[in-house]
Amino acid sequence: MQTFWAREPYALNVQVQDFQSAVIEPTRPITAGFVAVVSISLSSMAAPVFPPLMLGDDSGNAFDNESAALSAGVDAANRMLDDLLA
């Protein structure tokens, strides 16, 4: 699942990816789900303005479904751009 949109002079991209934690800790079980990968670039350039950002839920775990990951990624991208443009 992926979405693109423009807020001049930037292009925003949110992609949802499957995720499974490779870190095994005694107090935390292996988690699987979905993460949102947010990328912001200038509309005139393909290279990202910032390194891509991988997002999980508020507790740092993967999202349970693709829709939740996509929604959180879109919200985060818009907030990042609001802060950048302020």
N, C-alpha and C positions, 0 to 999 in steps of 0.2 A: 504494500500500500504506500502511495506516495502522492504528494501534492506540491505544486509550484504556484507562486503568485508574485506579483511585482508591487513594490512601493518605491516609486522613483526616488533616488537613482539606484535602488537595490533590487535584487532578485532573491527571493527566499525559497528554500526547498526543505521539506520535511519528509523523511523516508522512515518507514517502520520496518524494523528488522527483528527476526527471531533472536532470542537471547537465552543462553544457558550459562550460569555462573561456573567458571572453572576453578574458583577458589573454594576449597573445602575447609570449613572451620567447625570445630566441635559444637559451638553454640549456635551455628546458623546452617540450616539445611541448604542443599543445592537448590537454587531457584531457576525457574524457566519461565519464559513469557515473551514479552515484546518490549523493545526500547524504541524511542524516537531519536533519529539523528537529524539535527538541525544544521543547515548550512546557509550562510548569507554571503552573497557576492554582489559586486557592482553589476548593474545591468549590462554594462558595456564590456565586461570581462568575465571569463569563465572561472578564474581563480577566486577562491573564497576570501572575503575580507578578514574573517576570523577562522581559526581551526574549527572543524566540525564539532558539534557538541552532542554527546550521547546522553539522553535523559531517561531516568527511571521515575518511579512514583515518589511521593513525598518521603517515604521511609527508605528510599534507596534501592528498592526492589524493582524487578521488571514488572511491567503492566500485565494484567490478566488477559487483555484482549487488544486487538489491533486498533479498534476505534478509540479506546482510552489513550493509547500511546499517540495516535495521530492528533487527537484533540489537544493533549498536553504539549505536543511539539509545536503546533500552530500557535497556541497561546504564548509559549516561551519565545518563539521567533518574533512575534509581534511586540512583546514586552522588551526584548533586546533592542529591536529597532526603535521603539519609542524612546528608550534611554539614550541610544546613539544620536537620535535626531533632536533631543531636548537641549 
